[in-house]
Amino acid sequence: MKQRKWLKTTLFGIFILCMSGNVFAQGEPEIDTGATAWMLTSTALVLLMIPGLAMFYGGLVRTKNVLGTMMHSFAAMGIMTVMWIAVGYSMCFGSSVFGGWFGWNPDYVMLSGIDTKIMEGGVPEYVFSMFQGKFAIIAPALIAGAFAERVKFKGYMLFIALWGFFVYNPLCHWVWAEDGFLFNLGANGAIDFAGGTVVHISAGVSGLVAAIYLGGRRGYPKITIDPNNLVMTMIGGGLLWVGWFGFNAGSSVSSGLSTAQALTATQAAAAAGALSWMIIEGLHQGKATALGFISGVLAGLVAVTPAAGVVQPSGAMALGAMAAGVCYMFILLKNKLGYDDSLDAFGVHGVGGIIGAIFLVFFIRKSWMEEAAVLAGGDWTLVQQLGVQIAAVLIAMVYAGVLTYIILVIVSKTIGLKSSEASEMAGLDNSYHGEHGYGMLNPN
Amino acid sequence: MKLITAIIRETQMDAVREALIEANITRITISRVSGHGQQQSVEIYRGQKVVPNLIPKSKLEIAVNDKYVDITVDTIIKAARSSSDAMGDGSVGDGKIFISTLDDCIRIRTNERGSDAI
């Protein structure tokens, strides 16, 4: 997204060059089939992350909650997509209203005014809108990991709807819309290439607040709560890794050099994160677990998400390794503190996102800093950018935390969010969906 | 020596296990079973209500010396009865307890026999 500004500058340069040669076509930009093809692919890849997340989370809970947990991700696809088309895209990418709280553009309501619109990069706006819509699905779905196995389905639906409306849309507007205030913070904006603050930090912090507000699962941490199917978790984690190429490399909204840079950084960070987690766990526990490997992959991917556009492979690997180490320690700390962030939504997405968004400063490629210096009028230092990054992270954390708390209170006081003890013991599948996940465990 | 076999609701399994541990009955075997009883459970399959003919339950097996039979049985009943929080009357499907006499018991490691081995 950050890249769009860069893209504009470049396109402007090309435009000037062309002007000297021949007459440039008037009106709307032509479709760039290469960029459009990649953005269509990316859109599908990011959507693939949601069933991936459903499987990842679904495998980690107890048998009686497997479908309910998967439905937390799938239901988000339904509700968030409808909301996105209705008002979400307008709130995120319209022009600032209410002092920049969120955006609004009547043309974007029901996507009615972009039927034939082609954006500056040569990509139809429908594609960009759908690509962005997938991010609005995955962010609330991530939160579900923090309060897994203990929320009412109806309450959850209302919670994510309100969360998308009041937390995701404004944050997305601030960070990615051209008139968002974080997009314009400092010389060249707060760096959030593909959603470190918008998606991962906001979902992670909201998850933490929700986990503490709702309280733990019945019996936690006294009784052990074992994953029902780690094989499914591994498949889901694998799909997340694959889908992340759309998430990060697609965020260049082009098909070119910056796409390649983001793609490489993504792979480097994921691998470094996985390897580091295996080594740390191996030294600490004596065995390298499969769940540890896939958690390391996620920690690395989360950390590189804000940074994919500005770091080189060595920096991406450093971020991935660092995120794996810090997330590992943080999960140990969580067990000591005793709050029930069941599937570590904050421990991996919140912590990993914060590490990535702040420490990326030390690995920014030179050309970005030079460009920032030009925009700042001569001078722009790492320390200044570090300040911008920390400010953006803190703003996202405080905003997401406070608004989530208010939403939690509203949902709990109206239709209720936490399951009754009886429903929790019966399991989400039976209580809210009237089904069971694995027929084969019973003769019928 | 008695063998206590209890068929209980899956949902009450954790509660029963915790209550037994509280009562110092810690040596138990649990398995997943399914069967017929008076209870009928209704599930939904693509908008259609279905009554599965076999209902999943948990089975507990506990071998105890005679003087522990009452406390074990009482603990299970208390924790396995649905709505057990308010001296509940229970409902159809809460399960059954069978008590049978054990002829002998052998600890494999030491070859001990009888009450000492339990």
Interface residues (C-beta under 8 A of the other chain):
Chain A: K64 R218 G219 K222 I223 A422 M425 A426 G427 N430 H433 G434 E435 H436 L441 N442 P443 N444
Chain B: E10 T11 Q12 D14 A15 E18 R32 S34 V42 E43 I44 Y45 P52 N53 L54 P56 S82 S83
